[in-house]
Amino acid sequence: MAKTCSKCGNSFDESTVDQGALKYNSCGNCWAEWVKYSIMVINEMRLDLSMPEHRQMLKKYERSYFGLEQPEAGIKDYTKEDERVPDKH
């Protein structure tokens, strides 16, 4: 059955995507972009996913990425180089 991606608007077959992608009506390409972006968020924020508050923070980024909630103050776009904070030596 064909569905429309909530992120990019392209049509996709739900049998070809990951279960996580279906949660957000996302095509495989947008889901793959989210996975890459989530790794950036985890690394930049130094999240420890064994901690509930860190998982909750990642979930906020996920919902914001898929347009389900407005970004809060302090949520950065880590795809932009100037938003990243390099380690100080």
ChimeraX commands (.cxc) that place a marker at each C-alpha (Angstrom):
marker #1 position 0.00,0.00,0.00 radius 0.5
marker #1 position 1.42,3.39,-1.00 radius 0.5
marker #1 position 1.70,6.15,1.58 radius 0.5
marker #1 position 2.96,9.71,1.50 radius 0.5
marker #1 position 6.03,10.65,3.53 radius 0.5
marker #1 position 5.28,13.24,6.21 radius 0.5
marker #1 position 8.79,14.71,5.86 radius 0.5
marker #1 position 9.41,15.01,2.11 radius 0.5
marker #1 position 5.97,14.34,0.61 radius 0.5
marker #1 position 7.17,11.52,-1.67 radius 0.5
marker #1 position 5.13,8.37,-2.10 radius 0.5
marker #1 position 6.50,5.11,-0.66 radius 0.5
marker #1 position 5.44,1.51,-0.15 radius 0.5
marker #1 position 5.08,0.73,3.54 radius 0.5
marker #1 position 6.32,-2.83,3.04 radius 0.5
marker #1 position 9.77,-1.48,2.07 radius 0.5
marker #1 position 10.51,0.62,5.17 radius 0.5
marker #1 position 11.61,0.03,8.76 radius 0.5
marker #1 position 9.00,-0.18,11.55 radius 0.5
marker #1 position 10.40,3.02,13.08 radius 0.5
marker #1 position 9.78,4.87,9.83 radius 0.5
marker #1 position 6.15,3.79,9.80 radius 0.5
marker #1 position 5.65,5.39,13.21 radius 0.5
marker #1 position 6.17,8.79,11.53 radius 0.5
marker #1 position 4.83,7.92,8.06 radius 0.5
marker #1 position 8.36,8.36,6.77 radius 0.5
marker #1 position 9.92,7.01,3.60 radius 0.5
marker #1 position 13.13,5.00,3.77 radius 0.5
marker #1 position 15.29,7.93,2.65 radius 0.5
marker #1 position 14.00,10.32,5.32 radius 0.5
marker #1 position 14.30,7.61,7.96 radius 0.5
marker #1 position 17.92,6.98,6.95 radius 0.5
marker #1 position 18.57,10.74,7.20 radius 0.5
marker #1 position 17.06,10.73,10.70 radius 0.5
marker #1 position 19.30,7.83,11.76 radius 0.5
marker #1 position 22.40,9.75,10.61 radius 0.5
marker #1 position 21.14,12.95,12.24 radius 0.5
marker #1 position 20.35,11.16,15.51 radius 0.5
marker #1 position 23.93,9.90,15.69 radius 0.5
marker #1 position 25.12,13.51,15.30 radius 0.5
marker #1 position 22.78,14.64,18.09 radius 0.5
marker #1 position 23.92,11.83,20.41 radius 0.5
marker #1 position 27.57,12.61,19.79 radius 0.5
marker #1 position 27.32,16.42,19.92 radius 0.5
marker #1 position 25.25,16.41,23.10 radius 0.5
marker #1 position 27.17,13.47,24.57 radius 0.5
marker #1 position 23.92,11.68,25.34 radius 0.5
marker #1 position 23.97,8.50,27.40 radius 0.5
marker #1 position 20.93,6.55,26.21 radius 0.5
marker #1 position 20.88,4.49,29.40 radius 0.5
marker #1 position 19.59,7.64,31.14 radius 0.5
marker #1 position 15.84,8.34,30.76 radius 0.5
marker #1 position 16.29,12.13,30.51 radius 0.5
marker #1 position 18.80,11.69,27.67 radius 0.5
marker #1 position 16.42,9.38,25.79 radius 0.5
marker #1 position 13.69,11.97,26.31 radius 0.5
marker #1 position 15.94,14.68,24.83 radius 0.5
marker #1 position 16.65,12.52,21.77 radius 0.5
marker #1 position 12.90,11.90,21.40 radius 0.5
marker #1 position 12.32,15.69,21.34 radius 0.5
marker #1 position 14.84,16.01,18.52 radius 0.5
marker #1 position 13.14,13.12,16.70 radius 0.5
marker #1 position 9.67,14.65,16.98 radius 0.5
marker #1 position 11.04,18.02,15.93 radius 0.5
marker #1 position 12.85,16.46,12.94 radius 0.5
marker #1 position 9.63,14.91,11.66 radius 0.5
marker #1 position 7.67,18.12,12.25 radius 0.5
marker #1 position 5.45,16.79,15.03 radius 0.5
marker #1 position 6.42,19.50,17.49 radius 0.5
marker #1 position 7.98,22.91,17.24 radius 0.5
marker #1 position 11.65,23.10,18.19 radius 0.5
marker #1 position 12.10,24.42,21.70 radius 0.5
marker #1 position 14.61,27.07,22.62 radius 0.5
marker #1 position 17.99,25.44,22.86 radius 0.5
marker #1 position 17.35,22.76,20.24 radius 0.5
marker #1 position 20.13,23.13,17.69 radius 0.5
marker #1 position 20.38,21.92,14.12 radius 0.5
marker #1 position 23.56,19.84,14.20 radius 0.5
marker #1 position 23.60,19.50,10.42 radius 0.5
marker #1 position 24.87,23.10,10.37 radius 0.5
marker #1 position 28.58,23.35,11.03 radius 0.5
marker #1 position 28.29,26.55,13.11 radius 0.5
marker #1 position 25.89,24.84,15.56 radius 0.5
marker #1 position 28.46,22.20,16.51 radius 0.5
marker #1 position 30.79,22.70,19.44 radius 0.5
marker #1 position 34.24,21.23,18.83 radius 0.5
marker #1 position 36.25,19.96,21.77 radius 0.5
marker #1 position 38.68,22.46,23.23 radius 0.5
marker #1 position 42.26,21.21,23.56 radius 0.5
marker link #1:1,2 radius 0.2
marker link #1:2,3 radius 0.2
marker link #1:3,4 radius 0.2
marker link #1:4,5 radius 0.2
marker link #1:5,6 radius 0.2
marker link #1:6,7 radius 0.2
marker link #1:7,8 radius 0.2
marker link #1:8,9 radius 0.2
marker link #1:9,10 radius 0.2
marker link #1:10,11 radius 0.2
marker link #1:11,12 radius 0.2
marker link #1:12,13 radius 0.2
marker link #1:13,14 radius 0.2
marker link #1:14,15 radius 0.2
marker link #1:15,16 radius 0.2
marker link #1:16,17 radius 0.2
marker link #1:17,18 radius 0.2
marker link #1:18,19 radius 0.2
marker link #1:19,20 radius 0.2
marker link #1:20,21 radius 0.2
marker link #1:21,22 radius 0.2
marker link #1:22,23 radius 0.2
marker link #1:23,24 radius 0.2
marker link #1:24,25 radius 0.2
marker link #1:25,26 radius 0.2
marker link #1:26,27 radius 0.2
marker link #1:27,28 radius 0.2
marker link #1:28,29 radius 0.2
marker link #1:29,30 radius 0.2
marker link #1:30,31 radius 0.2
marker link #1:31,32 radius 0.2
marker link #1:32,33 radius 0.2
marker link #1:33,34 radius 0.2
marker link #1:34,35 radius 0.2
marker link #1:35,36 radius 0.2
marker link #1:36,37 radius 0.2
marker link #1:37,38 radius 0.2
marker link #1:38,39 radius 0.2
marker link #1:39,40 radius 0.2
marker link #1:40,41 radius 0.2
marker link #1:41,42 radius 0.2
marker link #1:42,43 radius 0.2
marker link #1:43,44 radius 0.2
marker link #1:44,45 radius 0.2
marker link #1:45,46 radius 0.2
marker link #1:46,47 radius 0.2
marker link #1:47,48 radius 0.2
marker link #1:48,49 radius 0.2
marker link #1:49,50 radius 0.2
marker link #1:50,51 radius 0.2
marker link #1:51,52 radius 0.2
marker link #1:52,53 radius 0.2
marker link #1:53,54 radius 0.2
marker link #1:54,55 radius 0.2
marker link #1:55,56 radius 0.2
marker link #1:56,57 radius 0.2
marker link #1:57,58 radius 0.2
marker link #1:58,59 radius 0.2
marker link #1:59,60 radius 0.2
marker link #1:60,61 radius 0.2
marker link #1:61,62 radius 0.2
marker link #1:62,63 radius 0.2
marker link #1:63,64 radius 0.2
marker link #1:64,65 radius 0.2
marker link #1:65,66 radius 0.2
marker link #1:66,67 radius 0.2
marker link #1:67,68 radius 0.2
marker link #1:68,69 radius 0.2
marker link #1:69,70 radius 0.2
marker link #1:70,71 radius 0.2
marker link #1:71,72 radius 0.2
marker link #1:72,73 radius 0.2
marker link #1:73,74 radius 0.2
marker link #1:74,75 radius 0.2
marker link #1:75,76 radius 0.2
marker link #1:76,77 radius 0.2
marker link #1:77,78 radius 0.2
marker link #1:78,79 radius 0.2
marker link #1:79,80 radius 0.2
marker link #1:80,81 radius 0.2
marker link #1:81,82 radius 0.2
marker link #1:82,83 radius 0.2
marker link #1:83,84 radius 0.2
marker link #1:84,85 radius 0.2
marker link #1:85,86 radius 0.2
marker link #1:86,87 radius 0.2
marker link #1:87,88 radius 0.2
marker link #1:88,89 radius 0.2
view
